Amino acid sequence: MGVVVTDDHPSEVKAPDGGWAWAILLSCFIVTGFSYAFPKAVSVYFKELIKEFHVGYSDTAWISSILLAMLYGTGPLCSVLVNRFGCRPVMMVGGLFASLGMIAASFSTNIIQVYFTGGVITGLGLALNFQPSLIMINRYFDKRRPLANGLSAAGSPVFLCALSPLNQILSHNYGWRGGFFILGGLLLNCCVCAALMRPLEPKLKKKAIEETNAESPKTVQKKKSLLNLAVFKDRSFVIYTIAASIMVLGLFVPPVFVVSYAKDIGVKDTDAAFLLTILGFVDMFSRPLCGIIAGMERVRPRVVYFFAFAMMFNGLTDLGGSVSADYTGLVVFCIFFGMSYGMVGALQFEVLMCLVGTEKFPSAIGLVLLVEAMAVLIGPPGVGKLVDSTKQYKIIFYLAGGEVVLSALVLTFGNLFCISKKPAKNEEGGAKQKKQENDDSVEVEQFLKDEKGKNGEILPTPETSV
Protein backbone atom coordinates (compact mmCIF):
# COMPACT_ATOMS: atom_id res chain seq x y z
CA MET A 1 0.00 0.00 0.00
CA GLY A 2 1.78 3.11 -1.23
CA VAL A 3 1.37 6.60 0.13
CA VAL A 4 2.60 9.75 -1.62
CA VAL A 5 3.35 12.42 0.98
CA THR A 6 2.34 16.00 0.34
CA ASP A 7 5.85 17.44 0.64
CA ASP A 8 7.54 14.73 -1.40
CA HIS A 9 7.83 16.86 -4.55
CA PRO A 10 9.37 20.16 -3.37
CA SER A 11 10.82 21.00 -6.79
CA GLU A 12 7.30 21.80 -8.04
CA VAL A 13 6.94 24.72 -5.63
CA LYS A 14 9.06 27.85 -5.53
CA ALA A 15 10.71 28.46 -2.16
CA PRO A 16 8.89 31.44 -0.57
CA ASP A 17 12.05 32.92 1.06
CA GLY A 18 9.80 34.83 3.44
CA GLY A 19 6.43 34.80 5.16
CA TRP A 20 5.94 31.45 6.88
CA ALA A 21 9.58 30.62 6.10
CA TRP A 22 10.60 32.72 9.11
CA ALA A 23 8.47 30.53 11.39
CA ILE A 24 10.25 27.53 9.88
CA LEU A 25 13.60 29.20 10.61
CA LEU A 26 12.67 29.85 14.24
CA SER A 27 11.70 26.20 14.64
CA CYS A 28 14.98 25.07 13.08
CA PHE A 29 16.92 27.40 15.40
CA ILE A 30 15.32 25.76 18.45
CA VAL A 31 15.71 22.21 17.12
CA THR A 32 19.38 22.78 16.20
CA GLY A 33 20.00 24.27 19.63
CA PHE A 34 18.59 21.24 21.43
CA SER A 35 20.25 18.73 19.08
CA TYR A 36 23.82 20.00 19.36
CA ALA A 37 23.85 21.63 22.80
CA PHE A 38 21.98 18.93 24.72
CA PRO A 39 24.72 16.23 24.56
CA LYS A 40 27.23 18.74 25.95
CA ALA A 41 24.94 20.36 28.52
CA VAL A 42 24.00 17.10 30.29
CA SER A 43 27.63 16.74 31.37
CA VAL A 44 26.72 19.03 34.30
CA TYR A 45 24.99 16.06 35.95
CA PHE A 46 27.91 13.64 35.55
CA LYS A 47 29.30 14.14 39.07
CA GLU A 48 25.94 13.34 40.63
CA LEU A 49 25.54 10.25 38.44
CA ILE A 50 29.02 9.08 39.48
CA LYS A 51 28.07 9.32 43.15
CA GLU A 52 24.62 7.79 42.61
CA PHE A 53 25.69 4.72 40.61
CA HIS A 54 29.32 4.37 41.78
CA VAL A 55 30.76 4.56 38.27
CA GLY A 56 33.70 6.40 36.70
CA TYR A 57 33.72 9.57 34.62
CA SER A 58 34.35 7.61 31.45
CA ASP A 59 31.17 5.59 32.16
CA THR A 60 29.02 8.70 32.44
CA ALA A 61 30.67 10.28 29.38
CA TRP A 62 29.08 7.51 27.32
CA ILE A 63 25.74 9.33 27.72
CA SER A 64 26.95 12.23 25.57
CA SER A 65 28.63 9.84 23.14
CA ILE A 66 25.44 7.82 22.68
CA LEU A 67 23.40 11.00 22.14
CA LEU A 68 25.80 12.16 19.40
CA ALA A 69 25.99 8.69 17.87
CA MET A 70 22.19 8.52 17.61
CA LEU A 71 22.05 12.04 16.18
CA TYR A 72 24.47 11.13 13.40
CA GLY A 73 24.06 7.38 13.00
CA THR A 74 20.29 7.30 12.45
CA GLY A 75 20.56 9.51 9.37
CA PRO A 76 19.36 6.90 6.81
CA LEU A 77 16.44 5.94 9.07
CA CYS A 78 15.37 9.59 9.26
CA SER A 79 15.64 9.89 5.46
CA VAL A 80 13.41 6.85 4.95
CA LEU A 81 10.80 8.12 7.42
CA VAL A 82 10.75 11.63 5.94
CA ASN A 83 10.37 10.30 2.40
CA ARG A 84 7.59 8.00 3.59
CA PHE A 85 5.57 10.21 5.95
CA GLY A 86 6.83 13.78 5.53
CA CYS A 87 8.76 16.10 7.85
CA ARG A 88 6.06 17.23 10.27
CA PRO A 89 4.85 13.78 11.48
CA VAL A 90 8.44 12.55 11.88
CA MET A 91 9.39 15.60 13.94
CA MET A 92 6.28 15.30 16.10
CA VAL A 93 7.15 11.71 17.00
CA GLY A 94 10.78 12.74 17.53
CA GLY A 95 9.78 15.42 20.02
CA LEU A 96 7.76 12.88 22.01
CA PHE A 97 10.66 10.40 21.99
CA ALA A 98 13.16 13.04 23.15
CA SER A 99 10.88 14.14 26.00
CA LEU A 100 9.85 10.66 27.16
CA GLY A 101 13.48 9.50 27.08
CA MET A 102 14.62 12.12 29.59
CA ILE A 103 11.54 11.68 31.79
CA ALA A 104 12.15 7.91 31.88
CA ALA A 105 15.84 8.52 32.62
CA SER A 106 14.88 10.40 35.78
CA PHE A 107 13.50 7.12 37.19
CA SER A 108 16.57 5.02 36.28
CA THR A 109 18.09 2.77 38.92
CA ASN A 110 21.40 2.06 37.17
CA ILE A 111 23.66 3.63 34.55
CA ILE A 112 22.62 1.14 31.83
CA GLN A 113 19.05 2.38 32.06
CA VAL A 114 20.31 5.95 31.69
CA TYR A 115 22.22 4.89 28.56
CA PHE A 116 19.05 3.48 27.02
CA THR A 117 16.55 6.15 28.05
CA GLY A 118 18.58 9.36 28.17
CA GLY A 119 20.98 8.20 25.45
CA VAL A 120 19.27 5.98 22.88
CA ILE A 121 15.63 7.11 23.13
CA THR A 122 16.34 10.83 23.60
CA GLY A 123 19.09 10.72 20.97
CA LEU A 124 16.73 9.11 18.46
CA GLY A 125 14.12 11.77 19.23
CA LEU A 126 16.59 14.58 18.65
CA ALA A 127 17.73 12.96 15.39
CA LEU A 128 14.12 12.71 14.16
CA ASN A 129 13.84 16.46 14.73
CA PHE A 130 17.21 17.64 13.48
CA GLN A 131 17.38 16.13 10.00
CA PRO A 132 13.81 17.06 8.91
CA SER A 133 14.44 20.62 10.11
CA LEU A 134 17.37 20.87 7.69
CA ILE A 135 15.19 19.55 4.89
CA MET A 136 12.51 22.17 5.61
CA ILE A 137 15.10 24.96 5.58
CA ASN A 138 16.18 23.74 2.15
CA ARG A 139 12.59 23.77 0.88
CA TYR A 140 11.48 27.11 2.29
CA PHE A 141 14.61 29.13 1.43
CA ASP A 142 16.46 29.61 -1.84
CA LYS A 143 17.93 33.10 -2.29
CA ARG A 144 18.21 33.61 1.47
CA ARG A 145 19.20 30.04 2.27
CA PRO A 146 22.84 30.76 3.28
CA LEU A 147 21.61 33.33 5.80
CA ALA A 148 18.88 30.94 6.99
CA ASN A 149 21.41 28.16 7.52
CA GLY A 150 23.70 30.52 9.42
CA LEU A 151 20.93 31.72 11.71
CA SER A 152 19.67 28.18 12.26
CA ALA A 153 23.16 26.94 13.12
CA ALA A 154 23.52 29.75 15.68
CA GLY A 155 21.04 27.85 17.82
CA SER A 156 23.84 25.52 18.91
CA PRO A 157 26.05 28.05 20.76
CA VAL A 158 23.06 30.07 22.01
CA PHE A 159 21.42 27.02 23.60
CA LEU A 160 24.74 25.81 24.98
CA CYS A 161 25.22 29.13 26.76
CA ALA A 162 21.66 28.91 28.10
CA LEU A 163 21.40 25.22 28.99
CA SER A 164 24.71 24.99 30.88
CA PRO A 165 23.81 27.51 33.64
CA LEU A 166 20.19 26.26 33.65
CA ASN A 167 21.39 22.72 34.33
CA GLN A 168 23.61 24.02 37.14
CA ILE A 169 20.55 25.60 38.78
CA LEU A 170 18.40 22.51 38.27
CA SER A 171 21.12 20.23 39.60
CA HIS A 172 21.59 22.38 42.69
CA ASN A 173 17.88 22.71 43.50
CA TYR A 174 16.35 19.44 42.30
CA GLY A 175 19.22 16.99 41.83
CA TRP A 176 19.86 15.01 38.67
CA ARG A 177 16.49 13.25 38.74
CA GLY A 178 14.53 16.48 38.98
CA GLY A 179 16.78 18.09 36.38
CA PHE A 180 16.24 15.24 33.91
CA PHE A 181 12.47 15.39 34.46
CA ILE A 182 12.33 19.14 33.81
CA LEU A 183 14.55 18.79 30.73
CA GLY A 184 12.10 16.20 29.44
CA GLY A 185 9.36 18.80 29.71
CA LEU A 186 11.48 21.39 27.90
CA LEU A 187 12.07 18.96 25.03
CA LEU A 188 8.31 18.92 24.36
CA ASN A 189 8.96 22.26 22.67
CA CYS A 190 10.28 20.18 19.77
CA CYS A 191 6.67 19.08 19.19
CA VAL A 192 5.65 22.74 18.98
CA CYS A 193 8.39 23.28 16.40
CA ALA A 194 7.13 20.25 14.48
CA ALA A 195 3.60 21.69 14.39
CA LEU A 196 4.97 24.76 12.58
CA MET A 197 6.54 22.66 9.80
CA ARG A 198 3.79 23.22 7.25
CA PRO A 199 4.57 21.32 4.03
CA LEU A 200 4.80 23.17 0.73
CA GLU A 201 2.19 22.00 -1.76
CA PRO A 202 1.59 22.74 -5.45
CA LYS A 203 -1.91 24.20 -5.52
CA LEU A 204 -3.83 23.63 -8.76
CA LYS A 205 -1.90 20.62 -9.98
CA LYS A 206 -2.14 18.88 -6.61
CA LYS A 207 -5.87 19.61 -6.32
CA ALA A 208 -6.59 18.25 -9.79
CA ILE A 209 -4.60 15.08 -9.17
CA GLU A 210 -6.27 14.46 -5.80
CA GLU A 211 -9.75 14.81 -7.30
CA THR A 212 -9.01 12.48 -10.20
CA ASN A 213 -7.31 9.95 -7.93
CA ALA A 214 -10.50 9.83 -5.86
CA GLU A 215 -12.42 8.80 -9.00
CA SER A 216 -9.89 6.40 -10.52
CA PRO A 217 -7.34 3.82 -9.30
CA LYS A 218 -4.81 5.29 -11.68
CA THR A 219 -2.14 7.69 -10.49
CA VAL A 220 -0.02 10.14 -12.41
CA GLN A 221 2.38 10.90 -9.60
CA LYS A 222 5.64 9.03 -9.54
CA LYS A 223 6.64 7.27 -6.36
CA LYS A 224 10.14 7.85 -5.12
CA SER A 225 12.45 5.44 -3.39
CA LEU A 226 12.59 5.86 0.37
CA LEU A 227 16.40 6.11 0.38
CA ASN A 228 18.04 7.33 -2.81
CA LEU A 229 21.43 5.58 -2.96
CA ALA A 230 21.94 7.03 -6.44
CA VAL A 231 23.51 10.07 -4.76
CA PHE A 232 26.74 8.06 -4.56
CA LYS A 233 26.92 8.32 -8.36
CA ASP A 234 27.34 12.08 -7.94
CA ARG A 235 31.07 12.82 -7.73
CA SER A 236 30.50 16.06 -5.84
CA PHE A 237 28.56 14.20 -3.14
CA VAL A 238 31.26 11.54 -2.80
CA ILE A 239 34.02 14.17 -2.50
CA TYR A 240 32.01 16.12 0.05
CA THR A 241 31.33 12.98 2.11
CA ILE A 242 35.01 11.98 2.17
CA ALA A 243 36.11 15.50 3.13
CA ALA A 244 33.44 15.87 5.82
CA SER A 245 34.32 12.49 7.34
CA ILE A 246 37.98 13.44 7.63
CA MET A 247 37.01 16.83 9.06
CA VAL A 248 34.83 15.54 11.91
CA LEU A 249 37.67 13.27 13.07
CA GLY A 250 39.40 16.38 14.37
CA LEU A 251 36.73 19.11 14.41
CA PHE A 252 35.19 18.30 17.81
CA VAL A 253 38.43 17.37 19.57
CA PRO A 254 39.88 20.77 20.69
CA PRO A 255 36.72 21.97 22.51
CA VAL A 256 36.62 18.70 24.44
CA PHE A 257 40.24 18.92 25.67
CA VAL A 258 41.03 22.66 25.80
CA VAL A 259 39.88 22.99 29.43
CA SER A 260 41.97 20.02 30.53
CA TYR A 261 44.94 21.43 28.60
CA ALA A 262 44.55 24.77 30.39
CA LYS A 263 44.51 23.07 33.78
CA ASP A 264 47.55 21.02 32.80
CA ILE A 265 49.62 24.18 32.25
CA GLY A 266 48.54 25.67 35.60
CA VAL A 267 45.44 27.75 34.77
CA LYS A 268 42.80 28.06 37.52
CA ASP A 269 39.69 25.93 37.16
CA THR A 270 37.31 28.89 36.83
CA ASP A 271 39.51 30.58 34.22
CA ALA A 272 39.89 27.32 32.33
CA ALA A 273 36.10 26.83 32.20
CA PHE A 274 35.70 30.41 30.97
CA LEU A 275 37.57 29.45 27.78
CA LEU A 276 34.50 27.56 26.52
CA THR A 277 32.34 30.61 27.23
CA ILE A 278 34.64 32.73 25.06
CA LEU A 279 34.57 30.11 22.32
CA GLY A 280 30.77 29.84 22.40
CA PHE A 281 30.25 33.62 22.43
CA VAL A 282 32.39 34.13 19.33
CA ASP A 283 30.78 31.11 17.64
CA MET A 284 27.34 32.62 18.30
CA PHE A 285 28.05 35.66 16.12
CA SER A 286 30.28 33.93 13.60
CA ARG A 287 27.54 31.65 12.20
CA PRO A 288 24.96 34.23 11.06
CA LEU A 289 27.71 36.56 9.82
CA CYS A 290 29.15 33.73 7.75
CA GLY A 291 25.67 33.02 6.38
CA ILE A 292 25.38 36.63 5.21
CA ILE A 293 28.76 36.45 3.45
CA ALA A 294 27.90 33.09 1.84
CA GLY A 295 24.73 34.62 0.39
CA MET A 296 26.57 37.40 -1.44
CA GLU A 297 26.31 37.36 -5.21
CA ARG A 298 30.00 36.76 -5.82
CA VAL A 299 30.49 34.27 -3.00
CA ARG A 300 27.49 31.96 -3.38
CA PRO A 301 28.52 30.37 -6.70
CA ARG A 302 31.86 29.54 -5.03
CA VAL A 303 30.45 28.52 -1.64
CA VAL A 304 32.25 25.15 -1.83
CA TYR A 305 35.61 26.92 -1.82
CA PHE A 306 34.42 29.27 0.91
CA PHE A 307 33.65 26.17 2.98
CA ALA A 308 37.11 24.77 2.17
CA PHE A 309 38.60 28.07 3.37
CA ALA A 310 36.66 27.78 6.65
CA MET A 311 37.99 24.25 7.13
CA MET A 312 41.56 25.38 6.39
CA PHE A 313 41.14 28.30 8.80
CA ASN A 314 39.96 25.91 11.52
CA GLY A 315 42.80 23.44 10.92
CA LEU A 316 45.48 26.13 10.97
CA THR A 317 43.95 27.53 14.18
CA ASP A 318 44.35 24.09 15.79
CA LEU A 319 47.98 23.93 14.71
CA GLY A 320 48.55 27.41 16.11
CA GLY A 321 46.95 26.38 19.39
CA SER A 322 49.75 23.87 19.92
CA VAL A 323 52.17 26.71 20.69
CA SER A 324 49.89 28.26 23.34
CA ALA A 325 51.86 28.05 26.58
CA ASP A 326 49.80 30.36 28.84
CA TYR A 327 46.26 31.54 29.46
CA THR A 328 46.52 34.50 27.09
CA GLY A 329 47.56 32.23 24.27
CA LEU A 330 44.61 29.92 24.93
CA VAL A 331 42.20 32.87 24.96
CA VAL A 332 43.48 33.94 21.53
CA PHE A 333 43.15 30.35 20.35
CA CYS A 334 39.52 30.13 21.54
CA ILE A 335 38.64 33.40 19.79
CA PHE A 336 39.97 32.22 16.43
CA PHE A 337 38.65 28.69 16.95
CA GLY A 338 35.17 30.09 17.70
CA MET A 339 35.30 32.09 14.46
CA SER A 340 36.40 29.18 12.29
CA TYR A 341 34.18 26.64 14.08
CA GLY A 342 31.17 28.89 13.52
CA MET A 343 32.01 29.26 9.84
CA VAL A 344 32.20 25.49 9.40
CA GLY A 345 28.93 25.01 11.29
CA ALA A 346 27.12 27.60 9.16
CA LEU A 347 28.36 26.26 5.83
CA GLN A 348 28.51 22.47 6.08
CA PHE A 349 24.83 21.75 5.28
CA GLU A 350 24.47 24.75 2.96
CA VAL A 351 27.22 23.31 0.75
CA LEU A 352 25.58 19.89 0.70
CA MET A 353 22.28 21.47 -0.31
CA CYS A 354 23.99 23.27 -3.18
CA LEU A 355 25.78 20.13 -4.37
CA VAL A 356 22.92 17.61 -4.45
CA GLY A 357 19.81 19.77 -4.89
CA THR A 358 16.43 19.75 -3.17
CA GLU A 359 15.14 16.36 -4.32
CA LYS A 360 18.24 14.36 -3.32
CA PHE A 361 18.94 16.25 -0.09
CA PRO A 362 16.72 14.15 2.26
CA SER A 363 18.63 10.99 1.31
CA ALA A 364 22.02 12.72 1.02
CA ILE A 365 21.95 14.25 4.51
CA GLY A 366 21.03 10.91 6.07
CA LEU A 367 23.89 9.07 4.38
CA VAL A 368 26.41 11.81 5.19
CA LEU A 369 25.44 11.82 8.86
CA LEU A 370 25.78 8.03 9.00
CA VAL A 371 29.34 8.17 7.65
CA GLU A 372 30.20 11.06 9.98
CA ALA A 373 28.84 9.12 12.96
CA MET A 374 31.66 6.61 12.63
CA ALA A 375 34.23 9.40 12.65
CA VAL A 376 32.57 11.13 15.63
CA LEU A 377 32.80 7.94 17.68
CA ILE A 378 36.44 7.33 16.72
CA GLY A 379 37.78 10.90 17.05
CA PRO A 380 37.58 12.10 20.69
CA PRO A 381 38.02 8.65 22.36
CA GLY A 382 40.99 7.86 20.14
CA VAL A 383 42.68 11.14 20.94
CA GLY A 384 41.91 10.65 24.63
CA LYS A 385 43.79 7.35 24.63
CA LEU A 386 46.68 9.03 22.84
CA VAL A 387 46.88 11.68 25.54
CA ASP A 388 46.78 9.02 28.26
CA SER A 389 49.74 7.23 26.70
CA THR A 390 51.88 10.28 25.82
CA LYS A 391 50.82 12.71 28.60
CA GLN A 392 51.12 15.49 25.99
CA TYR A 393 48.11 17.69 25.18
CA LYS A 394 49.89 19.46 22.33
CA ILE A 395 49.64 16.35 20.21
CA ILE A 396 45.85 16.88 20.21
CA PHE A 397 46.19 20.15 18.34
CA TYR A 398 48.69 18.71 15.86
CA LEU A 399 46.49 15.73 15.07
CA ALA A 400 43.17 17.60 14.92
CA GLY A 401 44.65 20.43 12.87
CA GLY A 402 46.26 18.04 10.42
CA GLU A 403 42.99 16.16 9.87
CA VAL A 404 40.93 19.30 9.26
CA VAL A 405 43.57 20.77 6.91
CA LEU A 406 43.61 17.49 4.98
CA SER A 407 39.82 17.61 4.62
CA ALA A 408 40.06 21.15 3.21
CA LEU A 409 42.61 20.00 0.63
CA VAL A 410 40.45 17.01 -0.36
CA LEU A 411 37.42 19.25 -0.90
CA THR A 412 39.36 21.92 -2.80
CA PHE A 413 41.34 19.73 -5.18
CA GLY A 414 38.47 17.27 -5.54
CA ASN A 415 36.27 20.07 -6.87
CA LEU A 416 39.02 21.57 -9.02
CA PHE A 417 40.04 18.39 -10.80
CA CYS A 418 36.96 16.14 -10.61
CA ILE A 419 34.01 18.50 -10.96
CA SER A 420 35.44 21.38 -12.96
CA LYS A 421 33.26 20.63 -15.99
CA LYS A 422 30.11 19.83 -14.06
CA PRO A 423 28.21 23.09 -14.85
CA ALA A 424 27.85 22.12 -18.52
CA LYS A 425 26.56 18.76 -17.45
CA ASN A 426 24.16 20.42 -15.05
CA GLU A 427 22.80 22.63 -17.81
CA GLU A 428 22.14 19.57 -19.94
CA GLY A 429 20.54 17.84 -16.97
CA GLY A 430 18.44 20.93 -16.28
CA ALA A 431 17.16 20.91 -19.85
CA LYS A 432 16.26 17.23 -19.53
CA GLN A 433 14.52 17.88 -16.22
CA LYS A 434 12.54 20.76 -17.74
CA LYS A 435 11.50 18.55 -20.65
CA GLN A 436 10.44 15.83 -18.21
CA GLU A 437 8.39 18.32 -16.20
CA ASN A 438 6.62 19.47 -19.36
CA ASP A 439 5.95 15.86 -20.35
CA ASP A 440 4.54 15.15 -16.89
CA SER A 441 2.31 18.22 -17.12
CA VAL A 442 0.99 17.11 -20.52
CA GLU A 443 0.39 13.65 -19.08
CA VAL A 444 -1.63 15.11 -16.20
CA GLU A 445 -3.66 17.33 -18.52
CA GLN A 446 -4.44 14.45 -20.87
CA PHE A 447 -5.45 12.26 -17.93
CA LEU A 448 -7.86 14.96 -16.73
CA LYS A 449 -9.40 15.25 -20.18
CA ASP A 450 -9.92 11.49 -20.25
CA GLU A 451 -11.57 11.57 -16.84
CA LYS A 452 -13.74 14.46 -17.95
CA GLY A 453 -14.95 12.42 -20.88
CA LYS A 454 -15.69 9.42 -18.67
CA ASN A 455 -17.49 11.25 -15.89
CA GLY A 456 -19.04 14.12 -17.82
CA GLU A 457 -17.63 16.55 -15.27
CA ILE A 458 -15.48 19.62 -15.69
CA LEU A 459 -12.30 19.11 -13.70
CA PRO A 460 -9.78 21.87 -12.91
CA THR A 461 -6.90 22.02 -15.34
CA PRO A 462 -3.44 22.16 -13.77
CA GLU A 463 -1.03 24.85 -14.75
CA THR A 464 1.83 23.69 -16.91
CA SER A 465 4.26 25.14 -14.37
CA VAL A 466 3.71 26.05 -10.77
JOGI-V611869 format. One line per field, one symbol per residue. ss: DSSP state (H for helix, E for strand, C for the rest). phi: phi as a letter, one per 40 degrees, with the letter a starting at -180 (. if undefined). burial: # if it has 16 or more other C-alpha atoms within 10 Angstrom, else .. Layout:
BEGIN
ss: ???
phi: ???
burial: ???
END
This chain:
BEGIN
ss: CCCCCCCCCHHHCCCCCCCCHHHHHHHHHHHHHHHHHHHHHHHHHHHHHHHHHCCCHHHHHHHHHHHHHHHHHCHHHHHHHHHHHCHHHHHHHHHHHHHHHHHHHCCCCCHHHHHHHHHHHHHHHHHHHHHHHHHHHHHHCCCCHHHHHHHHHCHHHHHHHHHHHHHHHHHHHHHHHHHHHHHHHHCCHHHHHHHCCCCCCCCHHHHHHHHHHHHCCCCCCCCCCCCCHHHHHCHHHHHHHHHHHHHHHHHCHHHHHHHHHHHHCCCCHHHHHHHHHHHHHHHHHHHHHHHHHHCCHHHHCCHHHHHHHHHHHHHHHHHHHCCCCCHHHHHHHHHHHHHHHHHHHHHHHHHHHHHHHHHHHHHHHHHHHHHHHHHHHHHHHHHHHHHHHHCCCHHHHHHHHHHHHHHHHHHHHHHHHHCCCHHHHHHHHHHHHHHHHHHHHHHHHHHHHHHHHHHCCCCCCCCCCC
phi: .cbbccbcbcccbcccfigcdcccccccccccccccccdccccdccccccccbfbcccccccccccdcccccccddccccccccbgccccccccccccccccccccbcbaccccdcccccccccccccccccccccdcccbbcccdcccccccccccccccccccccccccccbgccccccccdccccccccccccccccbccccccccccccccbccabcccbccbcccccccccccccccccccccdbcccdccbccccccccgccdcccccccccdcccddccccccccccccdccdcbccccccccccdcccccccccccbaccccccdcccccccccccccbccccccccbgccccdccccccccccdcccccddcccdccccccgbccccccccccccccccccccccccbbbcbcdccccccccccccccccccccccccccccccccgbcccccccab
burial: ......####.##.###...##.#######################..##.........#..############################################.#..#.##############################.##################.##.###.##...##########..#####.##.#######.##.###..#.............###..#...###.#############.###.###.###...#....##.#####################....#..####################.#..#..###########################.####################.##..##..#.....####################.##........................##..##.###.#.......####....
END
